[in-house]
């Protein structure tokens, strides 16, 4: 492994935590004997181009400093290569880091872990999802959850998590199921009235909501959580259980498993790692050992 490491930084992540987190992470990596260069793009497209250039030039590792959006952007640069990816998770959700058992909102601890792992070459390969040429690490969301994202993204005020809390209340008021067609591995077709369908490579989204609690990053399969036709009362009753992954015990919830999933429904946008993918139908494929992770 080359001794030059690239720090891929989102300075605005976590209301400015990204900029502050870069320094202790860089210090820990330098103290382990590596040289560090920092990549900060003027926008997402520019940042990705710079990260891909660093990978093409042979950087020893790409370290994403930010939240799930930054981790997702970094995946587009390193997936399918042998360049290791490290995470300094200082964003709002940090679900990818949670799935990997990495420190959350502790830049110094994350930096030390990365430095120690690089010195000891402690790397592991994990699966990723792929949709329309785009990689994702955690969950492809569609339905109620993605409509909350849609509404929140359109809102100018307020900012931060409160915006999405208000968006959720508005979507609850308009709650209705959607007719879905779900095709598993090119064969098994399920048609259902569903509130949401989540395709999980990782287990959680939204800052710790374990929507696909049984998802395994190394088994070559997605866990697909289908929440059926729910009333507002039922959804509000089930919702708190999502943080413990206990919602899957509810009779309105079904869990499926497949390496390839096609989900189709009218008027629904798919989101993966919190980033919009486009309208359904979408086909997700689980790609085994698609990225090398620096970690425990």
Buried (B, 14 or more C-beta within 10 A) or exposed (E): BEEBBBBBBBBBBBEEBBBEBBBBBBBBBBEBEBEBEEBBBEEBEEBBEBBBEBBEEEBBBBBBBBBBBBBBBBBBBBBBBEBBBBBBBBBBBBBBBBBBEBBBBBBBBBBBBBBBBBEEEBBBBBBBBBBEEBBBBBBBBBBBBBBBBBBBEEBEEEEEEEBBEBBBEEBBEEBEBBEBBBBBEEEEEBEBEBBBBBBBBBBBBBBBBBBBBBBBBEBEBBBBBBBBEBEEEBBEEBBEBBBEBBBBEBEBBBBBBBBBBBBBBEEBBBBBBBBEBEBBBBBBBBBEEBBBBBBE
